[in-house]
Amino acid sequence: LLAGLWTLSGCGGSGQTFYLGVLPKQQQPQVADPDSVKIVIEPFEDRRVEKSRIGMRTHLWGGTTYFNVAGEKPGQVYAQALAQRLQTKGWQDRAWNARVAPAGSVQDADIVISGQIFEFAANAKSRMFSTHLTTSNKLTITARNNVDRSLTSRSLEGAQSDTVFWFNEADVKQLLTNTMKGKATPAARDSRRPSRRV
């Protein structure tokens, strides 16, 4: 009986790190029009205080395990996810020529998108017969129009939580992916200077 309770309640933490692949499966990109807007997305700047991980799971009987994104670079993950979104669906289902590139490496882009990550977290707390999961993010995205030199900035903030009976790292991965996609209840605020679209 004790062994069963130990298993159901989350055992003890080993201190290992689980790497979560939160990027969606790559869909076949649409063929962008040769005259379509050329977009470069720079890896987002990671301004979190704790950069060695994105969170942890605390176990009922003591100990912890840790979470991080695959590749250990949340800024790269956000940039790649945004590029995939623009390549496959674009704006109003019109595919755009979008790719990730290091800052300042592309000179002929119509639009350059950058970002800053202030919070990107996934945590789990095991309790008797359940584990409570929480995820959150807070970031700012800036798009620079190189044609008219205008800027558009948007701040995004979201959070989700869930409780599961049988814990699996896939549950944290899914919750974090949904938070990145804005499927939680994010509070978004626009701050922009007047500009015309490319």
C-alpha positions as CSV (number, residue, x, y, z in Angstrom):
1,L,0.0,0.0,0.0
2,L,2.8,2.4,0.9
3,A,4.5,1.7,-2.4
4,G,1.3,2.5,-4.2
5,L,0.8,5.7,-2.5
6,W,4.4,6.6,-3.2
7,T,3.9,6.1,-6.9
8,L,0.5,7.9,-7.1
9,S,1.8,10.9,-5.1
10,G,4.8,11.7,-7.3
11,C,7.7,9.8,-5.6
12,G,10.8,11.9,-5.0
13,G,12.8,14.2,-7.3
14,S,16.1,13.1,-8.8
15,G,17.3,16.6,-9.7
16,Q,17.4,15.7,-13.4
17,T,16.2,18.1,-16.2
18,F,13.5,17.4,-18.7
19,Y,13.7,19.2,-22.0
20,L,10.4,20.2,-23.5
21,G,10.1,20.4,-27.3
22,V,7.4,23.1,-27.5
23,L,7.7,24.0,-31.2
24,P,4.7,22.7,-33.2
25,K,5.4,20.1,-35.8
26,Q,6.6,21.8,-39.0
27,Q,3.8,22.1,-41.5
28,Q,4.4,22.4,-45.2
29,P,4.9,26.2,-45.8
30,Q,2.8,27.8,-48.5
31,V,4.7,29.2,-51.5
32,A,5.1,32.9,-50.9
33,D,4.5,35.3,-53.7
34,P,7.9,36.6,-55.1
35,D,6.7,40.1,-54.3
36,S,5.6,39.3,-50.8
37,V,6.8,41.1,-47.8
38,K,10.2,39.9,-46.7
39,I,10.3,39.4,-42.9
40,V,13.3,38.6,-40.7
41,I,12.7,37.5,-37.1
42,E,15.6,37.9,-34.7
43,P,16.0,35.6,-31.8
44,F,14.3,37.2,-28.9
45,E,16.4,38.6,-26.0
46,D,16.1,36.6,-22.9
47,R,15.7,39.0,-20.0
48,R,14.6,36.6,-17.4
49,V,16.4,36.6,-14.0
50,E,16.8,32.8,-14.0
51,K,18.1,31.6,-17.3
52,S,19.3,28.1,-16.5
53,R,15.8,26.6,-16.6
54,I,12.2,27.6,-17.1
55,G,10.8,25.9,-14.0
56,M,10.7,22.8,-11.8
57,R,8.5,20.1,-10.3
58,T,8.5,19.8,-6.6
59,H,7.7,16.3,-5.4
60,L,5.5,15.3,-2.5
61,W,8.1,13.2,-0.8
62,G,10.9,15.7,-1.4
63,G,13.3,16.6,-4.1
64,T,12.8,18.4,-7.4
65,T,13.2,17.9,-11.2
66,Y,13.7,20.7,-13.6
67,F,12.2,21.9,-16.9
68,N,13.9,23.6,-19.8
69,V,13.1,24.0,-23.5
70,A,14.9,21.9,-26.0
71,G,18.0,23.7,-27.0
72,E,17.9,25.8,-23.8
73,K,17.3,29.0,-25.7
74,P,13.7,30.3,-25.2
75,G,14.5,33.3,-27.4
76,Q,15.3,31.1,-30.4
77,V,12.2,29.0,-29.7
78,Y,9.9,32.0,-29.8
79,A,11.5,33.4,-33.0
80,Q,11.2,30.0,-34.7
81,A,7.6,29.5,-33.7
82,L,6.6,32.9,-35.1
83,A,8.5,32.2,-38.3
84,Q,6.6,28.9,-38.8
85,R,3.3,30.7,-38.2
86,L,4.0,33.3,-40.8
87,Q,5.3,30.8,-43.3
88,T,2.2,28.5,-43.1
89,K,-0.6,31.0,-42.5
90,G,0.8,34.4,-42.9
91,W,-1.6,37.3,-42.5
92,Q,-5.3,36.6,-43.6
93,D,-4.0,33.2,-44.9
94,R,-1.5,34.8,-47.2
95,A,1.9,33.2,-46.7
96,W,4.8,35.5,-46.0
97,N,8.5,35.1,-46.7
98,A,9.7,34.9,-43.1
99,R,12.8,33.4,-41.6
100,V,14.9,33.6,-38.4
101,A,18.3,35.3,-38.7
102,P,20.8,36.8,-36.2
103,A,20.4,40.5,-35.4
104,G,21.8,42.7,-38.1
105,S,22.7,39.9,-40.5
106,V,20.0,40.7,-43.2
107,Q,20.0,44.1,-44.8
108,D,17.2,43.8,-47.4
109,A,14.3,42.8,-45.1
110,D,11.0,44.8,-45.4
111,I,10.1,44.1,-41.7
112,V,12.4,43.1,-38.8
113,I,10.8,41.6,-35.8
114,S,12.5,41.4,-32.4
115,G,11.4,40.6,-28.9
116,Q,12.3,40.5,-25.2
117,I,11.2,37.7,-22.9
118,F,10.7,38.8,-19.3
119,E,8.9,35.7,-18.1
120,F,8.6,32.1,-19.5
121,A,7.8,29.6,-16.8
122,A,6.5,26.1,-16.3
123,N,6.1,24.6,-12.8
124,A,4.5,21.6,-11.2
125,K,3.7,20.8,-7.6
126,S,2.9,17.2,-6.7
127,R,0.3,16.6,-4.0
128,M,-1.5,13.6,-2.7
129,F,-3.1,11.9,-5.7
130,S,-2.6,14.9,-8.1
131,T,-0.1,17.4,-9.5
132,H,-0.9,21.0,-10.1
133,L,0.6,22.6,-13.2
134,T,1.2,26.3,-14.0
135,T,2.7,28.0,-17.0
136,S,3.1,31.7,-17.7
137,N,4.8,34.1,-20.1
138,K,5.4,37.8,-20.5
139,L,7.1,39.4,-23.4
140,T,7.3,42.4,-25.8
141,I,7.4,42.0,-29.6
142,T,8.6,44.9,-31.8
143,A,8.2,45.1,-35.6
144,R,10.3,47.6,-37.5
145,N,9.1,48.7,-40.9
146,N,12.3,49.4,-43.0
147,V,10.3,51.1,-45.7
148,D,8.8,53.9,-43.7
149,R,10.9,53.5,-40.6
150,S,7.9,53.1,-38.3
151,L,7.7,50.9,-35.2
152,T,5.0,48.7,-33.8
153,S,5.3,47.2,-30.3
154,R,3.0,44.8,-28.5
155,S,3.2,43.5,-24.9
156,L,1.8,40.0,-24.3
157,E,1.2,38.3,-21.0
158,G,-0.5,34.9,-20.4
159,A,-1.0,32.2,-17.9
160,Q,-2.6,28.7,-17.6
161,S,-3.0,26.1,-14.9
162,D,-4.2,22.5,-14.8
163,T,-4.4,19.6,-12.3
164,V,-3.7,16.1,-13.4
165,F,-4.0,12.7,-11.6
166,W,-1.2,10.9,-13.4
167,F,1.7,13.3,-14.0
168,N,3.5,13.2,-17.4
169,E,6.0,15.7,-18.8
170,A,3.8,15.9,-21.9
171,D,1.1,17.7,-19.8
172,V,3.6,20.5,-19.0
173,K,4.7,20.6,-22.6
174,Q,1.1,21.0,-23.9
175,L,0.2,23.6,-21.3
176,L,3.3,25.6,-22.1
177,T,2.7,25.3,-25.9
178,N,-0.9,26.6,-25.4
179,T,0.4,29.6,-23.4
180,M,2.9,30.4,-26.1
181,K,0.1,30.3,-28.7
182,G,-2.0,32.6,-26.6
183,K,-4.7,30.0,-25.9
184,A,-4.8,31.1,-22.3
185,T,-6.3,34.4,-21.3
186,P,-3.6,36.8,-22.2
187,A,-3.7,40.5,-21.6
188,A,-2.4,42.2,-24.6
189,R,-1.6,45.9,-25.0
190,D,-0.6,47.7,-28.2
191,S,1.7,50.7,-28.3
192,R,2.5,52.0,-31.7
193,R,3.4,55.0,-33.7
194,P,1.3,55.8,-36.8
195,S,2.6,53.9,-39.8
196,R,1.5,52.6,-43.1
197,R,1.7,48.9,-44.0
198,V,4.3,47.6,-46.4
